[in-house]
Amino acid sequence: MKERITVTVDKDLLKWVDKNIDTKIFANRSHAMEFLIKQKILEEKK
């Protein structure tokens, strides 16, 4: 189950996320944040 949250991020970070949405790396901002958080979790498990 997913839960809606609100986050505040630096404008440059948001520009990077939006650029990657435009180039079809991520479907949307939620997808980007979820993917990046999961990647960090996997990195920490190593």
PyMOL commands that set and color helices and strands:
alter all, ss='L'
color gray80, all
select helices_A, chain A and resi 11-22+29-45
alter helices_A, ss='H'
color red, helices_A
deselect
rebuild
show_as cartoon
